[in-house]
């Protein structure tokens, strides 16, 4: 899977951690011929996006915008979409859940990627499938709680 990471914050992030998640999701789900854009941002920016596009007037941790359709570009690469992740929320949630920032950031990226690939958690059954796959991917990378 091809990817572009844009960090709109001053915080340094280990992009190798993100790359390992992207590669594992790509291999696990067979989406090597695709591209995704990842934007690392802060609470203020993601709050604005959440309000405009979801009508929710508060910051969130991750938002995915799927571009997935049946068409591919001339190079046969499917543009899956964009993922916005709030680094501020990732730090807060890492403390709340008593695990590392790395684990939280990788969880949020995995969660966003699975949404772009059509997974959801609107029903208990779907939630079990999606969250189980997230844990399987993270565990295979030794990214544990």
N, C-alpha and C positions, 0 to 999 in steps of 0.2 A: 504494500500500500504506500502510495506517495503521500506526503503530507507537507504542510506549511505551518510553522508555529510562529505566531506573532505575540510578543510579550509587550503589553502596553503599560506595564508597571516598571518600577525601578528595581524590583526584586529579582535576584539571580535564581534561576530554576535549572536543575539538572535535566537537560533535554534528553539525555541518554535514558533516564527512567521513563520518560514519555515515549521515546522511540521503542523501548522494549515492549511496552503495552500495545502500541500500534502494531508492531510486528506480530505479536502473539495473537491479537484479535484477527489480524489479516490471515494468518496461517490457520487458526482454529476454524474460521468461518469461510475461508476460501475466497477472500475479496482482494487478492493481490493486485488486480488491475483496476484500482480505484484511487481516488485522491480525497483528502479531507483537509479542511482548514481549522486550525485550533487557535483561539484567541485567549490569552491569559490576561485578565483584567482585574479591576477592583470592584468593591461593592457599589460605588456610585454609578459606574458605567453599566454594570449588570442590572442594577435597580431600574435604570432608564429603559434598558432593553426589555426587561420583564414587564414594565408598565405599558410600554408601547405595543408589544407583540402578544402579551398574554393577559393584559388588563389587571395585573397583580402589582400593587403599589408597595413593593418591598424588594430588597435584594434577594437573590437566590444563589445557590452554589454552582449550578451548571444548567445551561440552556443549549439545546440542539436544534438546528434548523436543517431539516432533511431536504436534499435536492434530488434524491434517488428517484429515478424513473427508468423506463425501458430504453431510453436513448443513451447512446454513448457518443463521445466525441470522435473525430476522425482517427485518433490514435487508439481507439477501443478502450479508453479509460473512463470509468464511471465516476462522476463527481458526487460523492455522498452528501456533502454539505459542510456546515460550520458548527463548531462547538465553542461556546464561550464558558470559561471557568473563572470564578472569582477566587483569587488567591487569598483574599482576606477571609472569605467564608471557609476555604480549605483549612486555614490555620485555626480558626475558631472551632470548626468541627473536629479537627484532629485532637484538640484539647478535650472537647466534650466527650468524644468516643474513646479517649485514652489510647490513641495510637499515634504514629508518626505523621508528620506533614507529607512525607513521601507516599505513605500508604493512602492517605486521604486524597491526594492529588491524582494518584494512579487509579483509585476507585472512581473518582469523578470522571476521569477521561474514559475509563472502560464503560461506565454508565452511559456517557454521552455517545460513544461509538455504537453501543448496542441499540440505543434509540434510533440512530441514523440508519441502522440495518434492519429496522422494523420491529425490534423488541419493545415491549411496554410492560407496565405493571398496574394496569387498570383493574384486573381481576386477580384474585388470590392465586389462581393457577398460572397466569402470565407472570405474576410477581415471583412466584417460586422458580419458574423457569429462568427468568432474567437474572435474578439475584444469585441463583445457583451457578449460572454460567459466569457471572462476574467473579464469584469466589473461586471457581475453577481456574479461570484465567490468571487471577492475582496469585493464587496458591502455586500455580505452575512456575511463576516468576519469583517465588519465595518472598512475596509481598504479603505478609500476614498481619493480622490485628495485633 
